[in-house]
Amino acid sequence: MESPAVRTAVVVASVRGGRLAPDVAGWFTALAGLRDDLELDVIDLADHELPGSLDAQDPVALALAPRLAGAEAFVLIVPEYNRGVPGPLKTFIDSFQTEWQAKPVGYVGYGLSLSGGVRAVEQLRQIYGEFHAVSMKDAVFFPRVLDHFDARGAFPAEPEGAQAAAKLMLDQLIWWARALRDAKSLRPYGK
């Protein structure tokens, strides 16, 4: 019997004007959308007011909580700003608790420098560990992201390597999501 598609929230983490996030997220969601083992829910932080406090009863957090709670997995499309995680993303993450627990998290990182989001993703792995989430070892990175646009502005200019990295990360994400789904059906997490 085939397992139901894994409900996956794709969080687009940049809110800056002139951001490259729509290009990176558009590429990723188009690629992931071809899979029949994923059901995507895109949460673009630029489209949402961020919680004004880290209080779980904040009205903004309460509005987004059902979407995160209903997700079985997450993929973050994350730029590296100043060698780290964008501030709005950290506020967003810290506004929730149990919504992240016992779920896998994958990453698509990018940046203007050669590190291409690696430092931001490494910080996120530490942060999500505090929430008892499972970070995927493999991720997708676009170092010197501007070099990944072709002369017409298409992204990525040479998609083969990025597609292979995305497939590897998504295969791991699906495996973990299904394993955790099965485990939680036998015994709720933390019980």
N, C-alpha and C positions, 0 to 999 in steps of 0.2 A: 504494500500500500504506500502510495506517494505521500510524503509529508506536505502539509500546507506551506505555502510561501512564507518566508520569514518577513515579518513586518519590520521594516528598517527605516528609521528616521535619519535623514541626511541633513546635517546641520551645517549651514553655510555661515562661516564665522566672521567674515569681514563686514563692517558697516561703513567703511570710509567712502567718501566721494571718489570717483575715478577708480574704484576697486577693480581687480581682475577676477574676483570671485565668481561673477556670472559666467565667465568663459570656462573656468576650471570646473565649476559645478555643472554647467550645461553639458560639457563633455562627459563628465562622470555619470550623471544621471541618464544621459542617452545610452551610454554603454551598459550601465547596470540595469536599465529598463528593458534591455533585450533578454534578460534572464527570466525564466519562469519560476525560479525558486526565491525571488525577492518581490516584495510589495513595498514600494517607496513612498515615503511621506517627507517632502522637502520643507524644512524649517529654515528660512532665510532670516537671520537676525536683523537684517536691514529692514525687514517688513514688520517687525514686532518691536513694541516698546519693551525695554528691558525692565525687570523688576527694580523698584526704587529702594528696596531693602533686601536683606537675605532672609526675611521672615517668610516662612512657608505659607502664611496666610495672605501674602501680598497678592492683590487682585490680578496682576499680570502673571505671576507665577501660577496662580490657581487656574488661569485660562489656558496656559500651555501644559500644565501637569498631565491632563488626560492623554495628550498626544505622546508625551514621553513615556508615561506609564504603559501605554498600549504598544509601544515599540518593543520588539524582542532583540533588536540590535541597533547600533548607531554607526554612522560614518561621518566624520568631521572633515569638512573642506576648510583647511586652516592655513592662513598665511603666517609667515614669521615676521613679526614687527619688533624691531629693536632687540633681536636675539631671543624673542620669547613669544608667548601666547598673547593675542590681542586682548586688551582689557575687557571689552564687552563680552567676549566669550567666557572669560573667567567669572564674571558676574553672573552670566547665564548659568554656567555649570553649578556654581555655588548656591544658586537659588533653589536647587532641587536636591533631594537625598535618595530616598528609596527608588525613585524613578530610574536611577542608574544601576542599581544593585543587581548582581548576578546576570549581567548582560555583556555581550562582546562589543568592543569598540574598534572600528577601523579608521584609518587616517589617509587623507590625501593632502599632502603638504606642498607649499610652494613659497617662493620668496625671490627677491631680487638678487640675493647673493648666491655664492656657490653652495651654501648649506641647504638651500631650497626647502626650508621648513623643518629640517631635521631637529633643530633645537626646540622649536615650538612643540613638535610631536613628542620629544623626550620629556618635556615638562608635562604634557598631557598624560603621558603614561603614568607618571608619578601621581598626578592629581586623581586620575580615575582609579588607581590602586586604593586610594582612601575610601572610595565608594564601593569597593568590592566588585568592580567591573573588571572584565578581562580584555586587556589591550592586545590587539593582533601584533605579532612580531613583525610581519611584513607589511609594508605600506607603499604608497605611491608618492613619489617626490618629483617636483619640477624645479631643479636648481636654475638660477638665472632665468626665471620664468619668461621674461620678455623674448628670450631666444627660442622659445617654443611656439611662437606665432610665425606663420609663413608671411610672404609678401602681401597676400590679400587679407591678412588678419585672422586666418583660420587657426584654430587651436585644437590639438597640438599639431605642429607642422609634420612631425614624424611620429605617428601614434602607436607604432608596433610595440615598442618597449613599454610605454605607459599602459597599453592594453594588457600586456602580459603581466605586469605588476598588479594591475587592478584585478585581473582574474585570480591571481594567487591570493591576494588579500581577501577578496570576496569568497573564495572557496573556503578559506579558514574561518571567516566570519560566519558563514552558513553552518559549517560543522559545529562551531561553538554554540551558535544560537539554538540549533536543534538538540545538541547534547544538554544544554541548560534547560531548554523547554521540557525535555523528557525528565530530567532530574527534578525540576520544580513541580512537575505533575505528580511525582511520587511523594515529594516532601517540599513544602514551601521553603524558600530561602530564609535562613535565620531561625527556623523553628526547631 
